[in-house]
């Protein structure tokens, strides 16, 4: 793992920068709303459109990475994301009103296209780089920690940049993407392909087979990932709006408050990635405990409409989400074959982006309703994630995650393997008995005073 530390540094820069490119906007959404004179729902679409485009294109990016290589997809994706940030920044700088809004939205659309082929491809690339499961889980823990570190940094950096110019977070995106692009080009060395990449029809058939056999636990993990992102971005949007509208907190101070729960998320993610190792049973129970913690925290928040209670308990709940995320990454990465890893992890990333896209608009619609109703819905979402973890993900003793009910195909494969193993064992026993008989015959003949003759001696014609 030490010989690939610079590869990991370069790859870890991608989730940090992709997260900054989206989450930096959360603390300045109310300011964008005032500058462009649009509704809170419209301004929340700046987050949603980025995520929706990524949702649609991530599976395609996963296939292309399986077909042509991870690095070949990541590099152009970073260029596209940089271009999208530049379009949004220039529109905010030189335009105003609805024209500026729709052009910024177009830039965010383009940025989402780039995001689809960047961070989601990092996860399978890490799985390709290491053979040892323990190294894979630790490396994915580092990647997930860098992702959460980007979330910690984003409200502070976004608010600090907006103090200078409200649209400067958009202009920062191409600069950040360029840094990551240089690191990836010069530091990341992808493992050589040993097998011929599959054709599209073979690829579709293999994915269909994977989902048919392992679909139940995969679908559960997809949904859990989406729920985690929905809770994070939903509550962050609530805090951003509430801190500014009710407590007049703006700029860096508001960014620091938003960073408190995200710092908890980051620390828990780092520690969980180191602790889980390759123990898949531990991953399941840690993920369940994390979701149970965030569910209880959100439920108690709903009973107390107090900003200190909200920030304090959400910090506790964020630690639960942070503990669950590395478990989800590793279960999926280690649960599928390398040939399908890019696309399966891409589908998982799509579900996470669905959570990102749904959080702000749903909370913006519920924020005017009763406090208990808003956080009751969020707590119920966390409870669904916890139940899915408890009931649908059941690691076997061998370590592979399973749905808890084997398919006929699984049983047939296992029976076939057992039969083959039994035949092999019987053959070995028979060979052993034959060798023992021959040795005894030879020893007996030697004792009688003559050399053993060949078993099949050819008779002379004379």
Secondary structure as GFF3:
##gff-version 3
##sequence-region A 1 462
A	DSSP	three_ten_helix	2	4	.	.	.	ID=ss1
A	DSSP	alpha_helix	5	23	.	.	.	ID=ss2
A	DSSP	three_ten_helix	26	28	.	.	.	ID=ss3
A	DSSP	alpha_helix	29	36	.	.	.	ID=ss4
A	DSSP	alpha_helix	40	68	.	.	.	ID=ss5
A	DSSP	alpha_helix	70	94	.	.	.	ID=ss6
A	DSSP	alpha_helix	97	116	.	.	.	ID=ss7
A	DSSP	alpha_helix	119	129	.	.	.	ID=ss8
A	DSSP	alpha_helix	133	164	.	.	.	ID=ss9
A	DSSP	alpha_helix	168	187	.	.	.	ID=ss10
A	DSSP	alpha_helix	200	245	.	.	.	ID=ss11
A	DSSP	alpha_helix	251	276	.	.	.	ID=ss12
A	DSSP	alpha_helix	280	303	.	.	.	ID=ss13
A	DSSP	alpha_helix	307	335	.	.	.	ID=ss14
A	DSSP	alpha_helix	338	366	.	.	.	ID=ss15
A	DSSP	alpha_helix	371	392	.	.	.	ID=ss16
A	DSSP	alpha_helix	408	447	.	.	.	ID=ss17
###
